[in-house]
Every structure is written in C-alpha cells, then in structure tokens.
Amino acid sequence: MSTTPDTPEPAGPPLRVMTWNVWWRFGDWRARREAILAVLREQAPDVVGLQEVWADAEDNLAHQLAAELGMHVAWSPSPAPERWRRRLLHHGEDPALVDSLQFGNAVLSRWPLLSTEVLDLPGGGHEDEGRTALQVLVDAPRRPLPFTTTHLNSSPAESAVRVAQVRELVPFVARGRRRGDHYPPVLTGDFNAVAESDELRLCHGYLTAGPAEGFVLVDSWRFADPADPGFTWDRRNPFVARIHQPSARIDHVLVGLAPFTGEGSVRDVRRVAVDPVDGVWASDHAAVVVDLEP
C-alpha cells in the first residue's frame, strides 16, 4: 500500500493499555477468574490497571494472572477493607474466610517496573472506604511510561468525596510529566463517575482548572466512535441490571498531552468484556483498551 505525503507511515505496534474493575470475590469468582484470564489473553495488553483485586493469606488474583500471562505485577491492598468484607458476609460467606480477604488495586506489565508508589486518598462520606492510587514507572521500550490506576468512592451521592480524592490524585499523576524522556502519564481506573461530573471535569483540567497547574489529562474515549456511548457499567450485564441504576461510562483511561511527535497519543480505544465468556460474565464492569502511539 502506498502512502501520500499527507499520510504518515505507521509508527509500529501500539503501546496497549487497559483498565478493568474485576468485581472482587463476588458471584462465582472461580469461574469468573478463568473468564478474566481469557479476556486478558485475547487483548494482550502491555500494561493493565485492575481494581477490586482480591487476595487472601495464600493467593492473590493479580499474582495468579501475572504468572499465567508472564507479566510483572504491583499490588496495593486497601488500608480499610472492612466494608467489602461486610458485603461478602451479607451474601453468606464464611466469616473465618472473609476475615483474611484483602481488597485493592494492581498493575500488570509486560515489562519490568522501575518504581512503585501508593497514595492513600481522602476518605469522607458514610465511611472511609480505604481508597488508594497505585503508580508505577514501566520500563517500556523507547522510554519509561508513568502509569497510575485508582478506584474512587462508589456512592452516587459522594461526588464531593470524589472531588477531594481527585485533588490529591492529579498532582500525584502529574509528577510523571517532569521528564521529557518519559511517555505522557496514563491514569486509569474505576472513577464511579461519568465524564460530565465535577470530579472528572476537575481531573481533565481542560473544562475546569485542574489541581496541578498547566497539567491536562485527555479522556481517551473522545477518540472513540461518537455514536458509541461507551457504557462500562451496562444494564446488558445481569450483575448490573439487578442494581436498578442506569447504564453509564464510569471506567476511564486518561492520558497526558502528547508532544508534537505524537508519542503516547491515542491511536484507538474500545470496550472489551462486553459479553459472557463461555456463558460466564467475567465482571460487572466492561474493560477499556487504549492503543497509544509508540
């Protein structure tokens, strides 16, 4: 295929990043674990941020997935998992087992991790939910990639709490812009908020002045098909339908502004895990996959 002067040559394989809330130990979690693994194998992300990762005294979902996929892993347990344990007890789980369960965020990476740091986010609302942000520096080809994943408070009524969390989160992410030899930073996660919300507008920094001066995060879904609503919390999923809340796009991949050379800019974005895997819904959330220019 020939190219014209106005058609740039392809820059090579993309840098593929992904975010996914994997629904902790709810439902038939053993069957779901295999479905989660199948989706990750099919999508083959270079770096993926996972939320609602479970761990107990013997096993850790993130480490299990990393071992199966041959990836490096960072894991950040919540300092306050009690709310999640109570939810399992409500569903009839063994109290002796529940007491040992942890809840948190994780990053899986095809390449080694040069550094790892955790930020405890502000609490508030009904109770402190122990929310954190996990940041890694990925030793990606060509240049390091600053990558952060997070999970904000979940109640629809707690926008003010999420705004306070974003005010701490964005400066934490913005530190990844300080080196010109790095890719623009990537922020992923389940924000429990739509793009039009106060917390996401603040996080983006281009409709509302952000918490880090001069720092902007671009919503990767702006590069998607305008006709696709991008629902990651979708009533097509039976685990969502039973909650009696509307479908929404609450899982986001945000990227720092790319340089004029284009490294780290969005090439493609799509939802995955939008259907069952061999009859099993892997999670109550769909995942978002973004291909970045290398």
C-alpha positions in Angstrom: 0.0 0.0 0.0 1.5 3.4 -1.0 1.3 6.5 1.1 1.0 10.1 0.2 2.9 13.0 1.8 -0.2 13.7 3.9 -0.4 10.1 5.2 2.2 9.3 7.9 3.9 6.0 7.9 2.6 3.6 10.7 4.7 4.0 13.8 4.8 0.3 14.5 2.9 -1.8 17.0 0.9 0.3 19.6 1.5 0.6 23.3 -1.6 -1.1 24.6 -3.0 -0.1 28.0 -6.2 -1.2 29.7 -8.3 -0.7 32.8 -10.7 -3.1 34.4 -12.7 -3.5 37.6 -12.8 -7.3 38.2 -15.5 -7.3 40.9 -13.6 -8.7 43.8 -14.8 -12.1 45.2 -18.4 -11.7 44.3 -20.5 -14.2 42.4 -18.9 -17.4 41.1 -15.4 -15.9 41.4 -13.6 -19.1 40.4 -15.4 -19.3 37.0 -15.0 -15.5 36.6 -11.3 -15.8 37.3 -10.9 -18.0 34.2 -13.1 -15.7 32.2 -10.9 -12.7 33.3 -7.8 -14.6 32.2 -9.3 -15.4 28.8 -10.1 -11.8 28.2 -6.6 -10.7 29.1 -5.1 -13.3 26.9 -7.2 -12.2 24.0 -6.5 -8.5 24.4 -2.8 -8.9 25.3 -2.4 -5.5 27.0 1.2 -4.3 27.6 0.0 -2.6 30.9 -3.3 -3.1 32.7 -4.7 -1.4 35.7 -7.0 -3.7 37.8 -9.4 -2.6 40.5 -11.3 -4.7 43.1 -8.5 -7.3 43.1 -8.8 -9.9 45.9 -6.1 -11.6 47.9 -6.2 -13.9 50.9 -3.5 -15.5 53.1 -2.5 -17.9 50.3 -3.5 -16.5 46.9 -3.6 -13.1 45.1 -5.6 -12.7 41.9 -3.1 -10.2 40.4 -0.2 -12.6 41.1 -2.1 -15.5 39.6 -3.0 -13.6 36.5 0.6 -12.3 36.1 2.0 -15.8 36.5 -0.3 -17.2 33.8 0.4 -14.3 31.4 4.1 -13.9 32.1 3.8 -10.3 33.3 5.3 -8.3 36.1 2.9 -7.2 38.9 2.4 -4.5 41.5 -0.3 -4.8 44.2 -1.8 -2.3 46.6 -4.2 -3.5 49.3 -6.7 -1.2 50.7 -6.0 0.0 54.3 -9.7 -0.3 55.1 -11.3 -3.5 53.6 -14.0 -3.8 56.2 -16.8 -2.5 54.0 -16.0 -5.1 51.4 -15.8 -7.9 53.9 -19.3 -7.0 55.3 -20.7 -7.2 51.8 -19.5 -10.8 51.4 -20.9 -11.7 54.9 -24.2 -10.4 53.7 -24.0 -12.9 50.8 -23.5 -15.7 53.2 -19.7 -16.2 53.0 -17.8 -18.0 55.8 -16.7 -15.3 58.4 -13.5 -17.2 59.0 -12.6 -16.9 55.4 -13.8 -13.3 54.9 -11.6 -12.0 57.8 -8.5 -12.8 55.8 -9.6 -11.3 52.5 -7.9 -8.2 51.1 -9.2 -5.7 48.5 -7.1 -3.4 46.3 -5.6 -2.2 43.0 -3.0 -3.9 40.9 -0.9 -3.2 37.8 0.2 -6.0 35.4 3.0 -5.1 33.0 4.7 -6.8 30.1 7.9 -5.0 31.0 9.7 -4.6 34.4 8.6 -1.9 36.8 11.2 0.7 37.7 9.4 2.0 40.7 6.1 1.6 42.6 4.3 4.1 44.9 0.9 4.2 46.6 -1.2 7.2 47.5 -3.9 7.0 50.2 -6.9 9.0 49.0 -9.0 11.1 51.3 -12.0 9.4 53.0 -15.3 11.1 53.9 -18.8 10.3 53.1 -20.5 7.5 55.0 -17.2 5.9 56.0 -13.6 5.8 55.0 -13.5 3.2 52.2 -9.7 2.9 52.1 -9.3 4.1 48.5 -5.8 4.3 47.1 -4.0 5.1 43.8 -1.2 2.8 42.7 1.5 4.3 40.5 4.3 2.5 38.7 7.0 3.5 36.2 7.1 0.9 33.4 10.4 0.2 31.7 8.7 0.3 28.3 10.6 0.2 25.0 12.0 3.6 23.9 11.1 5.4 27.1 9.5 4.8 30.6 5.8 5.0 31.0 4.3 6.6 34.2 1.1 4.6 34.8 -1.4 5.0 37.6 -4.6 3.1 38.5 -7.2 4.0 41.0 -10.7 3.3 42.4 -12.7 6.2 43.8 -15.7 6.1 46.2 -18.7 4.4 44.8 -21.9 6.0 46.2 -23.7 8.2 43.6 -24.2 10.7 46.4 -20.5 11.1 47.1 -19.4 13.4 44.3 -17.9 15.8 46.9 -15.7 12.9 48.2 -14.5 12.0 44.8 -13.7 15.7 44.1 -11.5 15.7 47.2 -9.8 12.5 46.0 -9.2 13.9 42.6 -7.5 17.0 44.2 -4.9 14.6 45.7 -4.8 12.2 42.8 -4.0 14.6 39.9 -0.8 16.1 41.4 0.3 12.6 42.2 -0.1 11.7 38.5 1.3 14.9 37.2 4.8 14.2 38.6 5.1 11.8 35.6 5.3 14.8 33.2 8.5 16.1 34.8 10.9 14.2 32.5 10.9 14.8 28.8 12.3 11.3 28.1 9.1 9.7 29.5 5.9 8.9 27.8 3.0 11.2 28.8 1.5 9.8 32.1 -1.5 7.5 31.9 -4.3 7.4 34.6 -6.7 4.5 34.6 -9.4 3.3 36.9 -13.0 3.0 38.0 -13.9 6.6 39.0 -17.5 5.7 39.7 -18.4 8.9 37.9 -19.3 9.9 34.3 -17.1 12.2 32.2 -19.5 15.2 32.7 -19.2 15.0 36.5 -17.5 17.7 38.6 -14.8 15.2 39.6 -13.9 14.2 36.0 -14.0 17.8 34.8 -11.6 18.7 37.5 -9.4 15.6 36.7 -9.2 16.5 33.0 -8.2 20.1 33.6 -9.4 21.5 30.3 -13.1 22.4 31.1 -12.3 23.2 34.8 -9.0 24.4 36.1 -7.2 21.3 37.4 -5.4 20.7 40.7 -1.9 20.6 39.0 -1.2 23.9 37.2 -0.7 23.5 33.5 -1.4 19.8 33.5 -4.2 18.3 31.3 -5.4 14.7 31.1 -7.2 13.8 27.9 -10.2 11.4 28.0 -9.2 8.7 25.6 -12.9 8.0 24.8 -13.0 11.3 22.9 -11.2 9.4 20.2 -14.0 6.7 20.0 -16.9 6.5 17.6 -19.2 9.3 18.7 -22.2 7.0 18.3 -20.8 4.6 21.0 -21.9 5.7 24.5 -19.0 3.6 25.9 -21.0 2.1 28.8 -18.7 0.2 31.1 -21.5 -0.1 33.7 -24.1 -1.6 31.3 -27.5 -2.9 32.1 -27.0 -5.6 29.5 -24.9 -7.3 32.1 -27.2 -9.1 34.6 -25.0 -8.2 37.5 -25.6 -4.5 36.7 -29.3 -4.8 35.8 -30.1 -6.0 39.3 -28.7 -2.8 40.9 -31.5 -0.8 39.2 -29.2 2.1 38.2 -28.8 3.4 34.7 -26.0 2.4 32.3 -23.0 4.7 32.5 -19.4 5.2 31.4 -17.6 5.3 34.7 -14.3 3.5 33.9 -11.7 5.8 32.2 -8.3 5.9 30.6 -6.9 9.4 30.7 -3.6 10.3 29.0 -1.3 13.3 29.4 -1.0 15.6 26.4 1.3 14.1 23.8 4.2 16.1 22.3 4.1 17.2 18.7 6.0 14.0 17.7 2.8 12.1 18.8 4.4 9.6 21.3 1.7 8.5 23.7 -1.2 9.9 21.8 -4.4 7.8 21.3 -4.5 5.7 18.2 -7.6 3.6 19.1 -9.9 3.0 22.0 -12.6 0.4 22.6 -14.6 -1.5 25.2 -14.0 -5.2 25.8 -15.5 -7.9 28.1 -18.9 -6.7 26.9 -20.3 -10.3 26.5 -20.0 -13.5 28.5 -17.0 -15.8 28.0 -18.4 -19.3 27.5 -21.5 -18.3 29.3 -19.7 -16.5 32.2 -19.7 -12.8 32.7 -16.2 -12.0 33.8 -17.1 -9.0 35.8 -19.9 -6.5 36.4 -17.8 -3.9 34.5 -16.6 -3.8 30.9 -13.0 -3.0 30.4 -11.5 -0.2 28.3 -8.5 -0.9 26.0 -6.5 2.0 24.5 -3.7 1.7 21.9 -1.2 4.5 22.2 1.3 5.6 19.6 4.8 4.3 20.4 
